[in-house]
Amino acid sequence: MKRREFLSSSMAAGAAALVTPTAALAGTRPGTLDASATPMAGVVAPRSLSRAWFEKNLKSRFLIEADEGRPVQAVLVEIKDRAASECLDQFSVVFQTPAGAEVSGLRWLNHTEGRFQLALDEPHHVGNAQMHEAQFSLLR
């Protein structure tokens, strides 16, 4: 197995383990997880979170789940290019939230196309808003 295939399949397996409900695993033997097991409703598959997916949803609204499940409104305002290589697509996405919103760290984001987790950086402030970035480094 090539390194790229290994990394892709490892990432997919890890993501499936995170989003597959426990009930879907009932009655399966270890190592026999059915790839067609139903994921949680509305969860966006991690491999769907590509630069193209974010470009399609630029300027759209998201709800970020803050502490105690309190939703914070956010808007995807920018996609920044990062150093890329032949094998990696590196970029970050920037979300604008109201000033004072505490949404740094690993958070669930809700969008009309589904629900997913991102690690959001500490904010930088712009007027009455703050900007949170999530970094991506994806295999091509």
N, CA, C and O atoms as CSV, one atom per row, in Angstrom:
chain,resi,resn,atom,element,x,y,z
A,1,MET,N,N,0.851,-1.173,0.000
A,1,MET,CA,C,0.000,0.000,0.000
A,1,MET,C,C,0.897,1.236,0.000
A,1,MET,O,O,1.845,1.321,0.781
A,2,LYS,N,N,0.599,2.175,-0.863
A,2,LYS,CA,C,1.377,3.401,-0.946
A,2,LYS,C,C,1.042,4.305,0.234
A,2,LYS,O,O,-0.037,4.212,0.820
A,3,ARG,N,N,1.987,5.181,0.571
A,3,ARG,CA,C,1.808,6.100,1.706
A,3,ARG,C,C,0.528,6.917,1.569
A,3,ARG,O,O,-0.217,7.081,2.535
A,4,ARG,N,N,0.278,7.427,0.373
A,4,ARG,CA,C,-0.898,8.258,0.144
A,4,ARG,C,C,-2.181,7.477,0.381
A,4,ARG,O,O,-3.115,7.981,1.005
A,5,GLU,N,N,-2.228,6.236,-0.122
A,5,GLU,CA,C,-3.404,5.392,0.083
A,5,GLU,C,C,-3.585,5.077,1.560
A,5,GLU,O,O,-4.702,5.078,2.075
A,6,PHE,N,N,-2.457,4.805,2.242
A,6,PHE,CA,C,-2.515,4.513,3.668
A,6,PHE,C,C,-3.083,5.701,4.435
A,6,PHE,O,O,-3.969,5.536,5.274
A,7,LEU,N,N,-2.569,6.909,4.147
A,7,LEU,CA,C,-3.046,8.096,4.855
A,7,LEU,C,C,-4.518,8.362,4.568
A,7,LEU,O,O,-5.278,8.702,5.474
A,8,SER,N,N,-4.920,8.209,3.316
A,8,SER,CA,C,-6.322,8.442,2.962
A,8,SER,C,C,-7.241,7.445,3.647
A,8,SER,O,O,-8.277,7.822,4.196
A,9,SER,N,N,-6.858,6.153,3.616
A,9,SER,CA,C,-7.724,5.147,4.235
A,9,SER,C,C,-7.714,5.273,5.753
A,9,SER,O,O,-8.733,5.028,6.398
A,10,SER,N,N,-6.567,5.654,6.336
A,10,SER,CA,C,-6.504,5.849,7.782
A,10,SER,C,C,-7.381,7.010,8.206
A,10,SER,O,O,-8.085,6.929,9.213
A,11,MET,N,N,-7.341,8.104,7.432
A,11,MET,CA,C,-8.152,9.265,7.757
A,11,MET,C,C,-9.635,8.921,7.635
A,11,MET,O,O,-10.437,9.301,8.488
A,12,ALA,N,N,-9.994,8.207,6.582
A,12,ALA,CA,C,-11.398,7.820,6.400
A,12,ALA,C,C,-11.862,6.898,7.515
A,12,ALA,O,O,-12.980,7.040,8.012
A,13,ALA,N,N,-11.011,5.948,7.918
A,13,ALA,CA,C,-11.378,5.025,8.994
A,13,ALA,C,C,-11.537,5.763,10.313
A,13,ALA,O,O,-12.474,5.507,11.069
A,14,GLY,N,N,-10.617,6.680,10.586
A,14,GLY,CA,C,-10.704,7.460,11.822
A,14,GLY,C,C,-11.941,8.326,11.838
A,14,GLY,O,O,-12.617,8.436,12.861
A,15,ALA,N,N,-12.242,8.943,10.707
A,15,ALA,CA,C,-13.430,9.788,10.616
A,15,ALA,C,C,-14.692,8.955,10.780
A,15,ALA,O,O,-15.637,9.381,11.443
A,16,ALA,N,N,-14.711,7.770,10.182
A,16,ALA,CA,C,-15.889,6.902,10.316
A,16,ALA,C,C,-16.093,6.501,11.761
A,16,ALA,O,O,-17.226,6.417,12.235
A,17,ALA,N,N,-14.998,6.254,12.464
A,17,ALA,CA,C,-15.106,5.885,13.871
A,17,ALA,C,C,-15.678,7.028,14.692
A,17,ALA,O,O,-16.391,6.801,15.670
A,18,LEU,N,N,-15.363,8.263,14.294
A,18,LEU,CA,C,-15.870,9.415,15.031
A,18,LEU,C,C,-17.336,9.683,14.762
A,18,LEU,O,O,-18.053,10.132,15.656
A,19,VAL,N,N,-17.802,9.415,13.544
A,19,VAL,CA,C,-19.163,9.788,13.191
A,19,VAL,C,C,-20.145,8.631,13.142
A,19,VAL,O,O,-21.341,8.856,12.957
A,20,THR,N,N,-19.680,7.405,13.302
A,20,THR,CA,C,-20.596,6.265,13.252
A,20,THR,C,C,-21.232,6.063,14.621
A,20,THR,O,O,-20.514,5.876,15.603
A,21,PRO,N,N,-22.550,6.096,14.713
A,21,PRO,CA,C,-23.200,5.918,16.001
A,21,PRO,C,C,-22.951,4.510,16.548
A,21,PRO,O,O,-22.805,3.551,15.791
A,22,THR,N,N,-22.906,4.412,17.852
A,22,THR,CA,C,-22.659,3.132,18.515
A,22,THR,C,C,-23.685,2.088,18.116
A,22,THR,O,O,-23.346,0.913,17.975
A,23,ALA,N,N,-24.920,2.493,17.935
A,23,ALA,CA,C,-25.969,1.538,17.573
A,23,ALA,C,C,-25.666,0.850,16.247
A,23,ALA,O,O,-26.031,-0.310,16.053
A,24,ALA,N,N,-25.007,1.551,15.341
A,24,ALA,CA,C,-24.681,0.954,14.047
A,24,ALA,C,C,-23.635,-0.141,14.202
A,24,ALA,O,O,-23.509,-1.001,13.330
A,25,LEU,N,N,-22.882,-0.123,15.301
A,25,LEU,CA,C,-21.840,-1.106,15.522
A,25,LEU,C,C,-22.350,-2.347,16.239
A,25,LEU,O,O,-21.649,-3.358,16.291
A,26,ALA,N,N,-23.541,-2.291,16.787
A,26,ALA,CA,C,-24.084,-3.409,17.553
A,26,ALA,C,C,-24.146,-4.658,16.689
A,26,ALA,O,O,-24.614,-4.625,15.551
A,27,GLY,N,N,-23.668,-5.754,17.250
A,27,GLY,CA,C,-23.723,-7.026,16.555
A,27,GLY,C,C,-22.600,-7.242,15.558
A,27,GLY,O,O,-22.590,-8.261,14.867
A,28,THR,N,N,-21.647,-6.311,15.458
A,28,THR,CA,C,-20.534,-6.526,14.545
A,28,THR,C,C,-19.335,-7.043,15.322
A,28,THR,O,O,-19.125,-6.682,16.480
A,29,ARG,N,N,-18.563,-7.884,14.676
A,29,ARG,CA,C,-17.334,-8.370,15.283
A,29,ARG,C,C,-16.254,-7.315,15.080
A,29,ARG,O,O,-16.304,-6.566,14.105
A,30,PRO,N,N,-15.278,-7.242,15.987
A,30,PRO,CA,C,-14.174,-6.309,15.789
A,30,PRO,C,C,-13.519,-6.547,14.437
A,30,PRO,O,O,-13.275,-7.689,14.045
A,31,GLY,N,N,-13.241,-5.472,13.736
A,31,GLY,CA,C,-12.588,-5.574,12.441
A,31,GLY,C,C,-13.529,-5.866,11.290
A,31,GLY,O,O,-13.077,-6.051,10.160
A,32,THR,N,N,-14.855,-5.913,11.555
A,32,THR,CA,C,-15.797,-6.222,10.482
A,32,THR,C,C,-16.801,-5.091,10.286
A,32,THR,O,O,-17.931,-5.333,9.862
A,33,LEU,N,N,-16.407,-3.885,10.585
A,33,LEU,CA,C,-17.302,-2.747,10.436
A,33,LEU,C,C,-17.759,-2.619,8.991
A,33,LEU,O,O,-16.938,-2.577,8.074
A,34,ASP,N,N,-19.045,-2.560,8.795
A,34,ASP,CA,C,-19.619,-2.418,7.460
A,34,ASP,C,C,-19.476,-0.963,7.024
A,34,ASP,O,O,-19.979,-0.061,7.694
A,35,ALA,N,N,-18.796,-0.733,5.910
A,35,ALA,CA,C,-18.567,0.626,5.418
A,35,ALA,C,C,-19.872,1.315,5.049
A,35,ALA,O,O,-19.907,2.541,4.941
A,36,SER,N,N,-20.935,0.565,4.857
A,36,SER,CA,C,-22.209,1.173,4.497
A,36,SER,C,C,-23.053,1.504,5.727
A,36,SER,O,O,-24.204,1.919,5.589
A,37,ALA,N,N,-22.492,1.326,6.939
A,37,ALA,CA,C,-23.246,1.642,8.153
A,37,ALA,C,C,-23.686,3.101,8.094
A,37,ALA,O,O,-22.930,3.969,7.658
A,38,THR,N,N,-24.888,3.357,8.525
A,38,THR,CA,C,-25.458,4.694,8.435
A,38,THR,C,C,-24.761,5.653,9.390
A,38,THR,O,O,-24.747,5.406,10.596
A,39,PRO,N,N,-24.176,6.753,8.880
A,39,PRO,CA,C,-23.569,7.736,9.765
A,39,PRO,C,C,-24.656,8.562,10.438
A,39,PRO,O,O,-25.826,8.489,10.062
A,40,MET,N,N,-24.261,9.351,11.441
A,40,MET,CA,C,-25.226,10.195,12.125
A,40,MET,C,C,-25.881,11.124,11.112
A,40,MET,O,O,-25.227,11.610,10.190
A,41,ALA,N,N,-27.151,11.364,11.286
A,41,ALA,CA,C,-27.905,12.201,10.358
A,41,ALA,C,C,-27.284,13.587,10.259
A,41,ALA,O,O,-27.004,14.229,11.272
A,42,GLY,N,N,-27.077,14.034,9.045
A,42,GLY,CA,C,-26.615,15.387,8.807
A,42,GLY,C,C,-25.126,15.608,8.944
A,42,GLY,O,O,-24.667,16.727,8.715
A,43,VAL,N,N,-24.346,14.607,9.304
A,43,VAL,CA,C,-22.906,14.806,9.455
A,43,VAL,C,C,-22.253,14.826,8.083
A,43,VAL,O,O,-22.475,13.932,7.267
A,44,VAL,N,N,-21.445,15.854,7.833
A,44,VAL,CA,C,-20.717,15.969,6.576
A,44,VAL,C,C,-19.484,15.088,6.670
A,44,VAL,O,O,-18.736,15.183,7.644
A,45,ALA,N,N,-19.254,14.231,5.683
A,45,ALA,CA,C,-18.076,13.364,5.680
A,45,ALA,C,C,-16.820,14.228,5.618
A,45,ALA,O,O,-16.770,15.176,4.834
A,46,PRO,N,N,-15.804,13.923,6.426
A,46,PRO,CA,C,-14.592,14.744,6.449
A,46,PRO,C,C,-13.965,14.956,5.076
A,46,PRO,O,O,-13.436,16.035,4.811
A,47,ARG,N,N,-14.007,13.968,4.204
A,47,ARG,CA,C,-13.394,14.170,2.885
A,47,ARG,C,C,-14.214,15.134,2.030
A,47,ARG,O,O,-13.736,15.592,0.992
A,48,SER,N,N,-15.437,15.449,2.447
A,48,SER,CA,C,-16.249,16.436,1.734
A,48,SER,C,C,-15.800,17.857,2.042
A,48,SER,O,O,-16.100,18.781,1.287
A,49,LEU,N,N,-15.082,18.036,3.146
A,49,LEU,CA,C,-14.633,19.367,3.529
A,49,LEU,C,C,-13.368,19.727,2.751
A,49,LEU,O,O,-12.251,19.639,3.263
A,50,SER,N,N,-13.574,20.126,1.530
A,50,SER,CA,C,-12.482,20.492,0.640
A,50,SER,C,C,-12.507,21.998,0.400
A,50,SER,O,O,-13.439,22.691,0.808
A,51,ARG,N,N,-11.475,22.483,-0.262
A,51,ARG,CA,C,-11.453,23.892,-0.633
A,51,ARG,C,C,-12.704,24.211,-1.468
A,51,ARG,O,O,-13.331,25.250,-1.266
A,52,ALA,N,N,-13.063,23.333,-2.393
A,52,ALA,CA,C,-14.230,23.565,-3.250
A,52,ALA,C,C,-15.508,23.662,-2.421
A,52,ALA,O,O,-16.370,24.493,-2.707
A,53,TRP,N,N,-15.639,22.809,-1.382
A,53,TRP,CA,C,-16.836,22.854,-0.532
A,53,TRP,C,C,-16.934,24.210,0.171
A,53,TRP,O,O,-18.005,24.814,0.225
A,54,PHE,N,N,-15.814,24.678,0.706
A,54,PHE,CA,C,-15.839,25.972,1.397
A,54,PHE,C,C,-16.049,27.119,0.420
A,54,PHE,O,O,-16.758,28.072,0.743
A,55,GLU,N,N,-15.447,27.052,-0.773
A,55,GLU,CA,C,-15.659,28.112,-1.775
A,55,GLU,C,C,-17.136,28.204,-2.143
A,55,GLU,O,O,-17.677,29.298,-2.305
A,56,LYS,N,N,-17.785,27.046,-2.274
A,56,LYS,CA,C,-19.215,27.002,-2.592
A,56,LYS,C,C,-20.045,27.643,-1.483
A,56,LYS,O,O,-21.108,28.205,-1.747
A,57,ASN,N,N,-19.559,27.560,-0.240
A,57,ASN,CA,C,-20.318,28.066,0.909
A,57,ASN,C,C,-19.770,29.376,1.475
A,57,ASN,O,O,-20.129,29.775,2.583
A,58,LEU,N,N,-18.905,30.038,0.720
A,58,LEU,CA,C,-18.380,31.334,1.134
A,58,LEU,C,C,-19.531,32.321,1.313
A,58,LEU,O,O,-20.460,32.350,0.505
A,59,LYS,N,N,-19.470,33.107,2.341
A,59,LYS,CA,C,-20.484,34.116,2.718
A,59,LYS,C,C,-21.765,33.493,3.282
A,59,LYS,O,O,-22.749,34.203,3.491
A,60,SER,N,N,-21.770,32.196,3.527
A,60,SER,CA,C,-22.969,31.589,4.104
A,60,SER,C,C,-22.860,31.541,5.632
A,60,SER,O,O,-21.784,31.695,6.210
A,61,ARG,N,N,-24.009,31.325,6.252
A,61,ARG,CA,C,-24.088,31.335,7.717
A,61,ARG,C,C,-23.903,29.935,8.292
A,61,ARG,O,O,-24.320,28.934,7.709
A,62,PHE,N,N,-23.264,29.906,9.456
A,62,PHE,CA,C,-23.041,28.691,10.218
A,62,PHE,C,C,-23.443,28.969,11.658
A,62,PHE,O,O,-23.455,30.123,12.087
A,63,LEU,N,N,-23.770,27.928,12.404
A,63,LEU,CA,C,-23.949,28.032,13.846
A,63,LEU,C,C,-22.843,27.211,14.489
A,63,LEU,O,O,-22.688,26.024,14.200
A,64,ILE,N,N,-22.078,27.849,15.361
A,64,ILE,CA,C,-21.003,27.169,16.074
A,64,ILE,C,C,-21.511,26.868,17.470
A,64,ILE,O,O,-22.021,27.755,18.155
A,65,GLU,N,N,-21.374,25.616,17.895
A,65,GLU,CA,C,-21.812,25.236,19.235
A,65,GLU,C,C,-20.752,25.640,20.246
A,65,GLU,O,O,-19.658,25.077,20.282
A,66,ALA,N,N,-21.092,26.624,21.065
A,66,ALA,CA,C,-20.185,27.093,22.116
A,66,ALA,C,C,-20.404,26.239,23.363
A,66,ALA,O,O,-21.145,25.256,23.328
A,67,ASP,N,N,-19.758,26.616,24.457
A,67,ASP,CA,C,-19.933,25.879,25.705
A,67,ASP,C,C,-21.404,25.848,26.097
A,67,ASP,O,O,-22.160,26.772,25.799
A,68,GLU,N,N,-21.792,24.784,26.762
A,68,GLU,CA,C,-23.173,24.527,27.165
A,68,GLU,C,C,-24.109,24.419,25.968
A,68,GLU,O,O,-25.319,24.578,26.124
A,69,GLY,N,N,-23.574,24.149,24.769
A,69,GLY,CA,C,-24.399,23.963,23.586
A,69,GLY,C,C,-25.029,25.222,23.042
A,69,GLY,O,O,-25.868,25.161,22.143
A,70,ARG,N,N,-24.632,26.370,23.577
A,70,ARG,CA,C,-25.192,27.645,23.124
A,70,ARG,C,C,-24.704,27.938,21.706
A,70,ARG,O,O,-23.496,27.944,21.470
A,71,PRO,N,N,-25.613,28.183,20.753
A,71,PRO,CA,C,-25.189,28.452,19.375
A,71,PRO,C,C,-24.699,29.887,19.190
A,71,PRO,O,O,-25.269,30.831,19.737
A,72,VAL,N,N,-23.635,30.027,18.410
A,72,VAL,CA,C,-23.085,31.337,18.068
A,72,VAL,C,C,-23.142,31.471,16.552
A,72,VAL,O,O,-22.644,30.610,15.827
A,73,GLN,N,N,-23.751,32.554,16.078
A,73,GLN,CA,C,-23.838,32.798,14.637
A,73,GLN,C,C,-22.453,33.103,14.082
A,73,GLN,O,O,-21.675,33.824,14.707
A,74,ALA,N,N,-22.148,32.559,12.916
A,74,ALA,CA,C,-20.874,32.815,12.249
A,74,ALA,C,C,-21.108,32.882,10.753
A,74,ALA,O,O,-22.051,32.291,10.226
A,75,VAL,N,N,-20.230,33.614,10.075
A,75,VAL,CA,C,-20.279,33.709,8.620
A,75,VAL,C,C,-18.902,33.334,8.088
A,75,VAL,O,O,-17.886,33.821,8.584
A,76,LEU,N,N,-18.868,32.477,7.089
A,76,LEU,CA,C,-17.612,32.129,6.427
A,76,LEU,C,C,-17.253,33.312,5.527
A,76,LEU,O,O,-17.913,33.543,4.514
A,77,VAL,N,N,-16.203,34.064,5.894
A,77,VAL,CA,C,-15.900,35.308,5.194
A,77,VAL,C,C,-14.694,35.240,4.268
A,77,VAL,O,O,-14.545,36.091,3.391
A,78,GLU,N,N,-13.824,34.236,4.446
A,78,GLU,CA,C,-12.616,34.220,3.625
A,78,GLU,C,C,-11.998,32.829,3.585
A,78,GLU,O,O,-12.117,32.043,4.525
A,79,ILE,N,N,-11.339,32.555,2.477
A,79,ILE,CA,C,-10.519,31.357,2.337
A,79,ILE,C,C,-9.126,31.844,1.994
A,79,ILE,O,O,-8.932,32.499,0.970
A,80,LYS,N,N,-8.150,31.529,2.840
A,80,LYS,CA,C,-6.779,32.001,2.646
A,80,LYS,C,C,-5.902,30.877,2.113
A,80,LYS,O,O,-5.939,29.754,2.614
A,81,ASP,N,N,-5.123,31.193,1.100
A,81,ASP,CA,C,-4.156,30.230,0.583
A,81,ASP,C,C,-2.972,30.152,1.527
A,81,ASP,O,O,-2.543,31.160,2.088
A,82,ARG,N,N,-2.455,28.967,1.696
A,82,ARG,CA,C,-1.243,28.721,2.487
A,82,ARG,C,C,-0.231,28.067,1.563
A,82,ARG,O,O,-0.556,27.682,0.440
A,83,ALA,N,N,0.983,27.944,2.038
A,83,ALA,CA,C,2.021,27.284,1.245
A,83,ALA,C,C,1.519,25.912,0.831
A,83,ALA,O,O,1.091,25.117,1.668
A,84,ALA,N,N,1.572,25.642,-0.451
A,84,ALA,CA,C,1.093,24.361,-0.963
A,84,ALA,C,C,2.241,23.638,-1.652
A,84,ALA,O,O,3.279,24.224,-1.959
A,85,SER,N,N,2.030,22.388,-1.878
A,85,SER,CA,C,3.017,21.596,-2.596
A,85,SER,C,C,2.281,20.730,-3.603
A,85,SER,O,O,1.059,20.794,-3.728
A,86,GLU,N,N,3.041,19.930,-4.308
A,86,GLU,CA,C,2.450,19.037,-5.296
A,86,GLU,C,C,1.483,18.046,-4.648
A,86,GLU,O,O,0.498,17.633,-5.259
A,87,CYS,N,N,1.782,17.670,-3.396
A,87,CYS,CA,C,0.985,16.656,-2.706
A,87,CYS,C,C,-0.053,17.223,-1.752
A,87,CYS,O,O,-0.998,16.524,-1.384
A,88,LEU,N,N,0.107,18.492,-1.341
A,88,LEU,CA,C,-0.775,19.056,-0.321
A,88,LEU,C,C,-1.483,20.319,-0.785
A,88,LEU,O,O,-0.884,21.188,-1.419
A,89,ASP,N,N,-2.753,20.403,-0.462
A,89,ASP,CA,C,-3.518,21.629,-0.637
A,89,ASP,C,C,-3.656,22.222,0.759
A,89,ASP,O,O,-4.345,21.662,1.611
A,90,GLN,N,N,-3.000,23.355,0.993
A,90,GLN,CA,C,-3.027,23.965,2.320
A,90,GLN,C,C,-3.737,25.318,2.246
A,90,GLN,O,O,-3.401,26.175,1.429
A,91,PHE,N,N,-4.719,25.478,3.116
A,91,PHE,CA,C,-5.496,26.714,3.158
A,91,PHE,C,C,-6.111,26.849,4.531
A,91,PHE,O,O,-6.073,25.915,5.332
A,92,SER,N,N,-6.677,28.008,4.806
A,92,SER,CA,C,-7.444,28.184,6.040
A,92,SER,C,C,-8.754,28.856,5.681
A,92,SER,O,O,-8.852,29.579,4.690
A,93,VAL,N,N,-9.757,28.604,6.506
A,93,VAL,CA,C,-11.056,29.246,6.340
A,93,VAL,C,C,-11.260,30.170,7.537
A,93,VAL,O,O,-10.869,29.850,8.659
A,94,VAL,N,N,-11.877,31.316,7.280
A,94,VAL,CA,C,-12.042,32.336,8.316
A,94,VAL,C,C,-13.524,32.565,8.555
A,94,VAL,O,O,-14.284,32.846,7.629
A,95,PHE,N,N,-13.920,32.438,9.824
A,95,PHE,CA,C,-15.297,32.675,10.230
A,95,PHE,C,C,-15.370,33.951,11.048
A,95,PHE,O,O,-14.528,34.185,11.916
A,96,GLN,N,N,-16.369,34.778,10.777
A,96,GLN,CA,C,-16.613,35.989,11.561
A,96,GLN,C,C,-17.694,35.685,12.584
A,96,GLN,O,O,-18.760,35.170,12.245
A,97,THR,N,N,-17.406,36.011,13.849
A,97,THR,CA,C,-18.373,35.827,14.938
A,97,THR,C,C,-18.528,37.138,15.684
A,97,THR,O,O,-17.684,38.024,15.548
A,98,PRO,N,N,-19.584,37.284,16.467
A,98,PRO,CA,C,-19.738,38.499,17.261
A,98,PRO,C,C,-18.614,38.622,18.291
A,98,PRO,O,O,-18.081,37.619,18.765
A,99,ALA,N,N,-18.261,39.858,18.629
A,99,ALA,CA,C,-17.241,40.094,19.655
A,99,ALA,C,C,-17.671,39.427,20.954
A,99,ALA,O,O,-18.843,39.475,21.328
A,100,GLY,N,N,-16.730,38.812,21.627
A,100,GLY,CA,C,-17.008,38.168,22.905
A,100,GLY,C,C,-17.424,36.716,22.810
A,100,GLY,O,O,-17.500,36.027,23.827
A,101,ALA,N,N,-17.693,36.242,21.613
A,101,ALA,CA,C,-18.079,34.830,21.457
A,101,ALA,C,C,-16.862,33.957,21.724
A,101,ALA,O,O,-15.795,34.174,21.148
A,102,GLU,N,N,-17.023,32.975,22.594
A,102,GLU,CA,C,-15.918,32.078,22.932
A,102,GLU,C,C,-16.104,30.751,22.210
A,102,GLU,O,O,-16.775,29.847,22.707
A,103,VAL,N,N,-15.501,30.649,21.033
A,103,VAL,CA,C,-15.667,29.454,20.221
A,103,VAL,C,C,-14.335,28.850,19.764
A,103,VAL,O,O,-14.311,28.059,18.822
A,104,SER,N,N,-13.244,29.211,20.413
A,104,SER,CA,C,-11.947,28.634,20.056
A,104,SER,C,C,-11.898,27.177,20.482
A,104,SER,O,O,-12.590,26.774,21.417
A,105,GLY,N,N,-11.081,26.388,19.796
A,105,GLY,CA,C,-10.927,24.976,20.117
A,105,GLY,C,C,-11.745,24.110,19.189
A,105,GLY,O,O,-12.234,24.577,18.160
A,106,LEU,N,N,-11.896,22.854,19.549
A,106,LEU,CA,C,-12.640,21.902,18.731
A,106,LEU,C,C,-14.133,22.134,18.940
A,106,LEU,O,O,-14.644,21.988,20.050
A,107,ARG,N,N,-14.823,22.494,17.869
A,107,ARG,CA,C,-16.248,22.854,17.948
A,107,ARG,C,C,-17.048,22.185,16.843
A,107,ARG,O,O,-16.538,21.904,15.759
A,108,TRP,N,N,-18.316,21.939,17.150
A,108,TRP,CA,C,-19.264,21.481,16.136
A,108,TRP,C,C,-19.796,22.703,15.416
A,108,TRP,O,O,-20.152,23.698,16.048
A,109,LEU,N,N,-19.851,22.630,14.088
A,109,LEU,CA,C,-20.437,23.678,13.268
A,109,LEU,C,C,-21.643,23.093,12.553
A,109,LEU,O,O,-21.599,21.966,12.060
A,110,ASN,N,N,-22.712,23.859,12.500
A,110,ASN,CA,C,-23.930,23.444,11.816
A,110,ASN,C,C,-24.145,24.349,10.613
A,110,ASN,O,O,-23.966,25.565,10.685
A,111,HIS,N,N,-24.534,23.727,9.507
A,111,HIS,CA,C,-24.756,24.445,8.256
A,111,HIS,C,C,-25.949,23.786,7.581
A,111,HIS,O,O,-26.337,22.676,7.947
A,112,THR,N,N,-26.522,24.450,6.615
A,112,THR,CA,C,-27.677,23.859,5.929
A,112,THR,C,C,-27.322,22.539,5.253
A,112,THR,O,O,-28.206,21.718,5.006
A,113,GLU,N,N,-26.034,22.319,4.947
A,113,GLU,CA,C,-25.605,21.078,4.294
A,113,GLU,C,C,-25.164,20.003,5.269
A,113,GLU,O,O,-24.801,18.904,4.850
A,114,GLY,N,N,-25.188,20.301,6.572
A,114,GLY,CA,C,-24.819,19.280,7.538
A,114,GLY,C,C,-24.065,19.833,8.729
A,114,GLY,O,O,-24.017,21.041,8.960
A,115,ARG,N,N,-23.480,18.917,9.475
A,115,ARG,CA,C,-22.823,19.223,10.744
A,115,ARG,C,C,-21.438,18.577,10.726
A,115,ARG,O,O,-21.282,17.456,10.241
A,116,PHE,N,N,-20.432,19.282,11.254
A,116,PHE,CA,C,-19.069,18.769,11.277
A,116,PHE,C,C,-18.273,19.476,12.362
A,116,PHE,O,O,-18.706,20.495,12.902
A,117,GLN,N,N,-17.101,18.923,12.678
A,117,GLN,CA,C,-16.231,19.521,13.688
A,117,GLN,C,C,-15.024,20.168,13.035
A,117,GLN,O,O,-14.474,19.657,12.059
A,118,LEU,N,N,-14.619,21.316,13.599
A,118,LEU,CA,C,-13.390,21.997,13.195
A,118,LEU,C,C,-12.665,22.478,14.437
A,118,LEU,O,O,-13.284,22.759,15.463
A,119,ALA,N,N,-11.349,22.570,14.334
A,119,ALA,CA,C,-10.538,23.183,15.384
A,119,ALA,C,C,-10.357,24.649,14.999
A,119,ALA,O,O,-9.704,24.960,14.003
A,120,LEU,N,N,-10.935,25.541,15.788
A,120,LEU,CA,C,-10.878,26.974,15.507
A,120,LEU,C,C,-9.799,27.633,16.350
A,120,LEU,O,O,-9.716,27.412,17.558
A,121,ASP,N,N,-8.963,28.454,15.692
A,121,ASP,CA,C,-7.886,29.177,16.380
A,121,ASP,C,C,-8.453,30.261,17.284
A,121,ASP,O,O,-9.630,30.612,17.204
A,122,GLU,N,N,-7.584,30.783,18.146
A,122,GLU,CA,C,-7.944,31.942,18.967
A,122,GLU,C,C,-8.308,33.101,18.032
A,122,GLU,O,O,-7.746,33.207,16.942
A,123,PRO,N,N,-9.232,33.963,18.438
A,123,PRO,CA,C,-9.702,35.016,17.523
A,123,PRO,C,C,-8.718,36.184,17.401
A,123,PRO,O,O,-7.913,36.451,18.293
A,124,HIS,N,N,-8.820,36.860,16.266
A,124,HIS,CA,C,-8.235,38.196,16.148
A,124,HIS,C,C,-9.418,39.131,15.899
A,124,HIS,O,O,-10.369,38.777,15.203
A,125,HIS,N,N,-9.342,40.328,16.477
A,125,HIS,CA,C,-10.485,41.239,16.498
A,125,HIS,C,C,-10.436,42.238,15.347
A,125,HIS,O,O,-9.379,42.762,14.995
A,126,VAL,N,N,-11.621,42.488,14.769
A,126,VAL,CA,C,-11.794,43.468,13.712
A,126,VAL,C,C,-13.061,44.249,14.040
A,126,VAL,O,O,-14.170,43.771,13.802
A,127,GLY,N,N,-12.896,45.441,14.582
A,127,GLY,CA,C,-14.057,46.243,14.978
A,127,GLY,C,C,-14.868,45.541,16.042
A,127,GLY,O,O,-14.325,45.126,17.066
A,128,ASN,N,N,-16.181,45.401,15.809
A,128,ASN,CA,C,-17.072,44.732,16.756
A,128,ASN,C,C,-17.209,43.242,16.481
A,128,ASN,O,O,-18.107,42.591,17.014
A,129,ALA,N,N,-16.334,42.708,15.664
A,129,ALA,CA,C,-16.399,41.280,15.333
A,129,ALA,C,C,-15.047,40.642,15.638
A,129,ALA,O,O,-14.050,41.320,15.883
A,130,GLN,N,N,-15.056,39.338,15.613
A,130,GLN,CA,C,-13.786,38.624,15.747
A,130,GLN,C,C,-13.726,37.549,14.674
A,130,GLN,O,O,-14.747,37.027,14.228
A,131,MET,N,N,-12.507,37.234,14.276
A,131,MET,CA,C,-12.275,36.266,13.213
A,131,MET,C,C,-11.591,35.028,13.789
A,131,MET,O,O,-10.610,35.132,14.526
A,132,HIS,N,N,-12.121,33.859,13.443
A,132,HIS,CA,C,-11.551,32.576,13.859
A,132,HIS,C,C,-11.133,31.824,12.604
A,132,HIS,O,O,-11.890,31.759,11.635
A,133,GLU,N,N,-9.935,31.258,12.617
A,133,GLU,CA,C,-9.453,30.482,11.474
A,133,GLU,C,C,-9.403,29.005,11.801
A,133,GLU,O,O,-9.169,28.612,12.944
A,134,ALA,N,N,-9.625,28.196,10.785
A,134,ALA,CA,C,-9.423,26.747,10.856
A,134,ALA,C,C,-8.448,26.408,9.741
A,134,ALA,O,O,-8.654,26.786,8.588
A,135,GLN,N,N,-7.386,25.694,10.090
A,135,GLN,CA,C,-6.314,25.367,9.142
A,135,GLN,C,C,-6.565,24.010,8.487
A,135,GLN,O,O,-7.030,23.075,9.140
A,136,PHE,N,N,-6.257,23.908,7.201
A,136,PHE,CA,C,-6.398,22.647,6.463
A,136,PHE,C,C,-5.104,22.324,5.725
A,136,PHE,O,O,-4.455,23.205,5.161
A,137,SER,N,N,-4.753,21.076,5.741
A,137,SER,CA,C,-3.628,20.551,4.975
A,137,SER,C,C,-4.100,19.210,4.428
A,137,SER,O,O,-4.045,18.198,5.125
A,138,LEU,N,N,-4.561,19.202,3.190
A,138,LEU,CA,C,-5.220,18.037,2.602
A,138,LEU,C,C,-4.381,17.426,1.493
A,138,LEU,O,O,-3.784,18.137,0.684
A,139,LEU,N,N,-4.343,16.099,1.465
A,139,LEU,CA,C,-3.668,15.407,0.382
A,139,LEU,C,C,-4.412,15.638,-0.930
A,139,LEU,O,O,-5.642,15.633,-0.973
A,140,ARG,N,N,-3.652,15.837,-1.987
A,140,ARG,CA,C,-4.271,16.008,-3.313
A,140,ARG,C,C,-4.493,14.663,-3.954
A,140,ARG,O,O,-5.003,14.589,-5.072
